[in-house]
Structures are given as structure tokens and as C-alpha cells.
């Protein structure tokens, strides 16, 4: 599949090297994966194009949301510091509202919105 060319497409700073292979099929290069990711976003009609690194942020955020354990997410991301992991964990507005309401409802008798 040919990838659509865009005016702002970055140029490679070093010459393209062919992908190595293990067994009968060649490995896919990073640039090929990035190009396919960009092409998929164009085909899907995204409002804006996201960098490939955004997938890493999404994966770390999903690990944190599922476990609520910052240190587990830190190990998953292989970060040296939990402060780096905090940058990767994007908390949604719904999560924030739900958690704050939960804190407020511990201090008062059960109210209608909390039931």
C-alpha cells in the first residue's frame, strides 16, 4: 500500500537501510511502521496526525487505569523514575470526577448522587 505524501513529511537524516530478517520473512523497520501508522490515520480520517510514540503513552495509560498502580506502570514502561511515568499516565476528566466524588462522599452521609 502506498502511503500518501504530505508536504510536512520529515526527511530521513540517514540513508534508509533494508530490514534485517529472521527466518523466511524480513523484519519491519521503524520507518516502515511509522509510515504505515501515518497512512492508517489518514485513511481513518483523524482530525490530526499523532506521532507513533503516542501509542506508548496509550499503553502506559491503559496499564495504569487497569491496575491503579503507578509502580507497575513504571516497570511496564521501563522508566527509572515514577515521575517520568506520571507524564505518561493521562487521567481522563471522567476518572478525575469519579475519584473526587468518591473522596467527598467518604466525609458525608450517603447522598443521592453518590448512590
C-alpha positions in Angstrom: 0.0 0.0 0.0 1.4 3.4 -1.0 1.4 5.9 1.8 0.1 9.4 1.0 2.8 12.1 0.7 2.3 15.2 2.7 4.2 18.5 2.4 5.3 18.5 6.1 6.6 14.9 6.0 10.0 14.7 7.7 13.0 13.6 5.7 15.3 10.9 6.9 18.6 12.1 8.3 20.4 9.0 7.4 20.1 6.7 4.4 17.4 4.0 4.6 18.8 0.6 5.5 17.0 -2.5 4.4 15.2 -4.5 7.1 17.1 -7.5 8.6 15.4 -10.9 8.5 15.0 -13.7 10.9 13.9 -16.8 9.0 12.0 -16.5 5.8 10.3 -13.1 6.4 12.2 -9.8 6.8 11.7 -7.7 9.9 9.8 -4.5 9.5 11.9 -1.3 10.0 10.9 1.5 12.4 10.4 3.9 9.4 8.0 1.4 7.7 5.9 1.1 10.9 5.8 4.8 11.3 4.8 5.3 7.7 2.0 2.7 8.0 0.8 4.3 11.2 0.6 7.7 9.5 -1.1 6.2 6.4 -3.7 4.4 8.6 -4.5 7.7 10.4 -5.0 9.5 7.1 -7.3 6.6 5.8 -9.2 6.6 9.1 -9.8 10.4 8.8 -8.2 11.5 12.0 -8.6 15.2 12.8 -4.9 15.4 13.4 -2.0 13.0 12.9 -0.4 11.5 16.1 3.2 10.6 16.4 3.9 6.9 16.7 5.2 7.5 20.3 1.6 8.3 21.3 1.0 4.5 21.3 3.5 4.2 24.1 1.6 6.8 26.1 -1.7 5.0 25.4 -0.2 1.6 26.5 1.2 3.0 29.8 -2.1 4.9 30.5 -4.1 1.7 30.0 -1.8 -0.3 32.3 -2.2 2.4 35.0 -6.0 2.6 34.5 -6.4 -1.1 34.8 -4.2 -1.5 37.8 -4.2 1.9 39.5 -0.6 1.1 40.4 1.9 3.7 39.4 4.9 1.5 40.1 3.5 -1.3 38.0 3.1 1.2 35.1 6.6 2.4 35.8 8.0 -1.1 35.4 5.9 -1.8 32.3 7.3 1.4 30.7 10.8 0.6 32.0 11.2 4.1 33.4 13.9 4.8 36.0 11.7 7.3 37.9 8.0 7.2 38.7 8.0 11.0 37.9 8.6 10.1 34.3 5.7 7.6 34.4 3.3 10.3 35.7 3.9 12.2 32.4 2.7 9.1 30.5 -0.4 8.4 32.6 -3.2 10.6 31.2 -6.2 10.7 33.6 -9.5 11.4 31.9 -11.9 14.0 33.2 -14.4 11.3 34.0 -11.8 9.5 36.1 -11.0 12.7 37.9 -14.6 13.5 38.6 -15.4 9.9 39.8 -12.4 9.9 42.2 -13.1 13.3 43.7 -16.7 12.5 44.2 -15.6 9.3 45.9 -13.4 11.3 48.3 -16.1 13.8 49.1 -18.7 11.1 49.8 -16.5 9.4 52.4 -16.8 12.5 54.6 -20.6 12.9 54.4 -23.6 10.7 54.8 -24.7 9.0 51.5 -26.3 11.4 49.2 -28.4 10.9 46.1 -25.6 11.4 43.5 -23.3 9.0 45.4 -25.7 6.0 45.5 
